[in-house]
Amino acid sequence: MSAPLPPGQRDIGFFPRFGVPDFAAFIPQAGEVSLQLGGNLSRPTTLRLADLQKLPRREVQADFHCVATWSYRGLRWEGWSFKDFYDTFVAPLAPTGATEVYLELRAQDGYRVSLLLADALTPEVLLADRLNGEPLSTEHGAPLRLVAPALYGYKNVKHLSAISLRLNYEVSLVERNTRAHPRGRVAFEERGRGLPAWLYRILYRALFRPILWRYQRIARAGAKKVPST
């Protein structure tokens, strides 16, 4: 028997490509994995697929929860543990003694969001390149996406292209425009800043279908290709 859905969520029975409409027209090319590391590191570096393949692969089965109150259950993601990735490639370049460390995640299409490092290092967080036994599609984030099941979908960055280490929280343009929460934990209904969770539920539930319609309309109108890096 499936576990109950988190507060305010409903299973919609399908898994749409969904997000901030400003980015709907940009369909990044799948291409090769290229992941830039920067920010407060001793030196910037770029990782390729061959680097990630040095890590053991992992599989995580989890439900996906969007901040707009919809969920899709039982997705099977495959890739590499984010903690293994961080310990191997990022930690050796990071400053010592920092406490409230955040990561800025950036996508090929320009989408950016912040993620508390402590949330990224939990066991179920992946850098995923496969979904339900198939290579990750462009629709759902190819060639590489972050999968953090305990966080709302806006933290699960598709088309991941860069990770920057920050020594404190910095509000990105996306977070400023959408009032996204610095952490976005599903269990605590951290849907946004400044309003109570119950009000965000009502607003997002009412806006889901219009946002999905607008997102799909923009995407169909003529996707602007973003070159892979």
Secondary structure, DSSP 8 states (H G I E B T S, - for coil): ------TT-EE-SS----S-GGGTTEEE---S-EEEEEESSSS-EEEEHHHHTTS-EEEEEEEEE-TTSEEEEEEEEEEEEHHHHIIIIIGGGS-SS--S-EEEEEETTS-EEEEEHHHHTSTT-EEEEEETTEE--GGGTTT-EEE-TTB-GGGS-SSEEEEEEESS----HHHHHHT--SS-BTTTT---SSS-HHHHHHHHHHHHHHHHHHHHHHHHT--EEE---
